[in-house]
Amino acid sequence: MPTPFLLKLEYGAGLTDQDRLVLERAVRDVRQFKPRHDLILEDDSPENVHVILEGFACRYKLLPDGTRQIMAYLVPGDCCDLHVPILSRIDHTIGTLTACKVALLPHTVIEDLTRQYPSITRALWWSTLADQGTLREWLVNMSRRPADKRTAHLLCELLVRLQAVGLATDNSFVLPLTQRQLADTLAMTGVHLNRIVRQLRVDGLITLKGHTVTIPDVERLKTFAEFNPNYLHLMQRRDEARQI
């Protein structure tokens, strides 16, 4: 069974069987981390690139008053810090939100991959550019969309991202996050978030059963959220990868 890391990178380039084998071998140093564990602290100089294989992690910043702003979710298949070899220190913290399985790749492994395998290099570049696109969309979401659309937009994004690595159905996925974690993401209080989620349920846009989110009409929710998945850069690369 391919790892989520390989499944994701297939969207970025047409990988050969040799590329796939190399990537699968690269993520064999796997560690288990508990929820709320900081993988990398702000101002650290990490020696390894972290790849999420199971669970949810995030990028976040702590404010002087102790509050936290989550700036990105890292789901299975995502690289946490591919850019770190270029920078002397990291400018934010990366931490787990749930229990996670994380592969550690020394910087030397990444350097070898990019030096020897052009398609893998292209796929890693694509991954970085997709991360940048996602950050831009989160900025728009936080600054310009009202709370209900902002929440719906995040749910649409997670559905598409988890579908890309085989972890969501056509209209449902598991969201193993707490209300506090979602509130820290969407810049709301827990009370406000609870009110928004309740309204989305009343309007028939989502249903919740435990940690499972089901979207009865995906296109309706996308329209409500003004969601366009183009910033994730998945469709074109996926079609291209399947043709090669």
N, C-alpha and C positions, 0 to 999 in steps of 0.2 A: 504494500500500500504506500503510495507516494506521500511524503511529508507535506504539510501545508506550505512549507517554504518552497518546495518544488512546484506545487500546484499554482502558487501565486506567480512565481517567476516565469512560468509558461506563458503568462499573459504579456510579458514584456519582450519576448524574443522567441524565435523558433529554435528550440534547444534540440541538440542531437542526443542519441542514446548515451554517448560518452559524457556529454554535459550533464545529463540527468544522474548518471552514476557518480560523477565527481561531486555534484551537489548533495546527493544523499550521503556520501561518505563524509562530507564536510560538517554535517550536523550530528555527529555521533557522540560528542561530549555533552550529554544532556543532564541538567540538574533540575531538581524539584524545589520550588520556592513556595512558601506560605503566603496567604493574602497579606497585603499591607507591608510588603518587604521592599525596601529600596534597592534596586539592582545597581543603580548608579546615582550618586549624589551630585548636586550642582557643584561645580569647580573640581570634580574628580578628573583624573586622567586615566580612564579605563584602558586595560590591556586587551580586552576582548570585545568583539561585536556580539550582541545578544540577539538571538532569533527566537521569537515566541512560537512554540509548537502546540501548546495547549493553554487555555485560560485567557484572561484579559489583563493587560498592563496599560500603563498610561505615561504620558509626559505631563509634568505639572510644575508649577511655580508656587512657592510659599510667599505670602505677603507678610509685611512686618507685623500685622495684627494677628497672625497665625492662621488666617483663612487661606484656602487653597483654590487655585484655578487649574483645572485639568484642560490641557491644550490639545491633546490627541489621544485617541484610543489605539492601542497596539493589540491586534487580534492575531490568532494563529496564522503564521506565514510572514508576519512583519519583522523586518530588521529594526532594532531599536536605535542603533548608533553607528551606522555604516560610515558616517562622515568623520568619526572621532579621530582616525589616524591623521587627518589633515589639520585638526585643531589641537591646541595644547591642552585645553580644558573644556568640559561640557558646560553649557550655560543654563541647564535645567536639570530637574531630577526625573529619573525613570523608575517607576515603582509598580509592583503588582497590585491589581485590584482584587483578583481571586487567586486561588492556588494556580500555579503555572508550572509548566514544563518548558525549560528554556535551554536552547543549545548555545554553547559558548564557542565562538570562532576566533582564534588569535588573529591579530592584524596581519601576521605573516601569511595566514591562509587566504585572507581576502586579497592580499597583494599578489599571491601566486595565481589565484583564480583570474584576476583581471589581467594579469600579464600573459597567461597561457590560453585563455578561452574567450575569444571575441564575443560569442553569443551570450555567455554568462555576464561579461562586462556590460553588454547592451541591456540585459535584463536587470542588472543591479542599478544601472543609470535610470532605467524606466521606473524602478521602485522608488528611487529618490525623488524623481520628478512627480510621480503620483502622490507622494507624501506632501510635496510642496503645493500641489493642486488642492489637496484635501485641507491643508492649513488655510489657504486662501478662502475656500468655501466656508470653513468654520468662522473665519473673521466676518464674512458677510452675514452668516447665520446669527452670530452673537450681536452684531451691531445694527442690523436692519430688519430682522424678522421678529414679529411678536412671539411671545412665549409659547403659544400653542403651535404655531408653524415651526418654530425652532425645535421643539420637541419632536414633532412629526418628521421633520427633516432628518434628525439624527437617527430615528428608527428606520427610515427609508435607507439611509446610508449603510447602517449596520446589516440590514437585510441583504443588500447587494454585495457588500464586502464578504460576508460570511458565505453567501452562495458561491462566491468565486473560489473558495477553498473547500467546498463540499460540506459546510456546516450549517446550512439553512435549506428549508424546503422552498417551494415557490412562494409561500406567503407566511412562513413562520420561522422563528429562531429562538434559541435560549439566550436570555440576557441576564447573566448571573451577578448583577450589580445591585448594590443597595440604593435606597432613596437618597442617602447622603452623597454617594458617589455621583449619581446622576445630577443632583443639585449642584455639586461642585463643577460639573461639566457645563451645565446650561446657565450658570450664573443666576440661580434662583435660590430662594429658601426652600427647605423641605416642604413647608406648608403650601407654598405656591406651586411647587412641582406636583404635589399630591392633587391639588385642585385641577391642574391642567390635565393630568393623566385621567382623572375621573371624568372630565368633560370629553376627552377623546373617546373614552369608552361609551359614554352616554350617546355620543353622536354616531356610534357604530363604526368608528374609524379603526379601532383596535380592540382586541380582547386580550385578557391576561389570565393565565392559569399557572399559579406558582411563578416560576421564572420564564415561562414560555410566552412570547409575544406572538400573537396571530393577527394578521392584517386581512380582514374579510375581502376587501377590494383594494388590491395594491395600487392600481391606477388612480383610484379615488384619493388614496392617501398621498400619493405622489403629487397629484394636482393641488390638493389642499396645501401641501408643504412647499410647493413651487420647486420640487426636486427634479434636477436634471443630473443624471449620473455621469455626464461627460468629464467632470473633473477627476473621476476615479480612473479614467483611461483604461477601461477593461474591455469594452466590446471589440474595438478594432484589433487590438493585440491578440485577443482570444481567437478571433476568426483567422488572423494571420498565422498564429501558432498551430492551429489545427490543419492548415493547408500544407505546412512544411513537413 
